[in-house]
Amino acid sequence: MGYNKVDREYKTKGIDMTRGTIGIVGLGRMGNGMAQSLLREGFNVFGTDIGETQRQAAKEIGVNVVTDIKALCAESSVIILSLPMAKHVQAVIKGKDGIIDHAQPNTLIIDTSTSEPEVTRVLSTDLDQLGHQLLDCPVSGGPAGAEAGTMVIVIGGERGAGYSYRR
């Protein structure tokens, strides 16, 4: 994820990412690798997954594993999605007991999933109307890059969304 060796400040609609807690939905190979990188850099990571094997593997590396989206949202206003398809992203955000139902005010959702542009646009609009922000962040580097913290992340979102990065 590239947080190492540089003091960085992240701001987005009043969200202070320097406070150190990040939630991850999807703890498969990519999500687990991202969690490892974030833990190594001192972030407090909460995570959830529908698979028991993935939850157990994440727990073994130090992720605070929770059983559902409600519990994850209670712990973090910054949530990374690492899911296989757009339909899974939709379900996690807008489905029964989804992020929309339980998000803290001004939640930032970073979607690293394999998704579809139109689905992302609709979800972004829906979330923005509720005061949240969705960033479409495709990644490259695979599970090894996620674990090593060397992935390339392309950030896409509304120009006026208030997202800034400063060294």
N, C-alpha and C positions, 0 to 999 in steps of 0.2 A: 504494500500500500504506500510505501515511500514516506513514512512519517519521520524516519530516523535522521539524526545528525543536524537537524535544522529546527530552530524554534519557529513555529508557525501559528498564526492566528486564523481561525475559521469563523466567519460570521454569516448567518443567513436568517433573515427575518427575526432577529433577536435570539437565535439559538447559539449558545456558546459551546462549540464542539471541544473546547479545551477542558471542559469539566470532566471529560474522561469516560463517560458511559455510552456505549453503542450497543444497539440490539441487532441481531441477525436472524432473519427468517430464511431457513434453508441451510442446513448444516452438512450438506453433501461435500464432495471433494473441494469445490470452489469455496463454499461458505466456511468450511472447516479451515481451509488454508488462510482465508481472510481473517478468521478469528485468531488463528495462531499468530499472524503478523500483528494484529491489533493488541493482543495480549503481551507480546514481546515488547511492544512500544509503550506499555504501561496503561493501556485502556482497560476499563472494566467492561467485560463483554457478557451480555445476556443473549441467549439464543433459544430458538425452538425449531422443531422439524417434525413432520408427521411420522418419520421412521425412528423406531426405537434404537436401531443400530447406530444411526447418525447422532442421536441425542447422547448415547452412551460414549461414543468416540469424542464428542465435543466436551462432555463432562470430564473425561480423562485428561484433556489438555488444559482444563481450568476454566472453561466456559460455565457461567451460571445458567444452567439449563432450566427453562420454565416449560410448563405443559401447554400453554396456549398464548394467543395473540394478546389477550387482555392483560395477562401477567407481564408480557414483554413490554407492552405500551406503558404499563405502570412504572417501569424501570428506566425507560429511555425515550427521549424526544428526537433521537437520531436513529433511524432504522435502515439497515441494509437488507435488500431483498436479493437472494441468490437462488432463483427458481428456474425450472426447466422450460416453462412455456408461458405465453401471455395469459392463458386461461387460469393458471395458478396465481399469477400476479393479481388478476381481477378478483379471484376468490379471497385471497389474503387481504386485499384492501377493502373490497366492497361486500364480500360474502357475510354470512351470519357470523356475528362476533368478530368481524374483521377490524382492521386498523381504523377505518372511519368511525366505528362504534366506540373505540377505546383510546384513541390517540390523545396525548397531552396537547395543550394548545401549542400552535406553531411547530408541529412536528415536521422534521425533514426526513423524507423517504428517498433513499438512494437505491435506484433499481438497476442492479447489475445483471439481471436476468436476460435470457434470450426471449425477446418480446416482439411485439408488432407495433409499428409507428402509430397507427390510428388508435389502438388500445391505449398506448402511452399518452397520446394527446387528450383523449377523453378522461382518463384517470387524473391527469395533471389539472385539467380544468375543474373537475369535481373536487379535488383536494384543495385547490387554490380558493375556491368559493367557501371552503370551511376554514381557511386560514393556515393551511398546511402547504408544503412545497414538495413536489416530486421532481427529482433529477433523473434523467435517463442516462445511465452510465455504463455503456457496454465496456467490457474488459477483454484484454488479450494477455496471453501468458500462461493460461491453463492453470491447473491445480498447483504445479510446481512454482509458478510465478506468484500465485496467491500466497502460498506458504512462505516463500522467500521474501515477499514484500516488494517484488519487482514488476508487478503487473502494470500494463499501460491502461489507464482509465480515461475514457473520453467522456467529458461532462456535457450534457445537453439539457437545456431548460430555457425558460423565458429570460430574455435579456434583462428585463426589469425585475427579476425575481429577488434581487437583493443578495445573491450569493457572491461572496468575495473571498479571495485567498491572498494572504500577504505574508511575506517572509519577515 
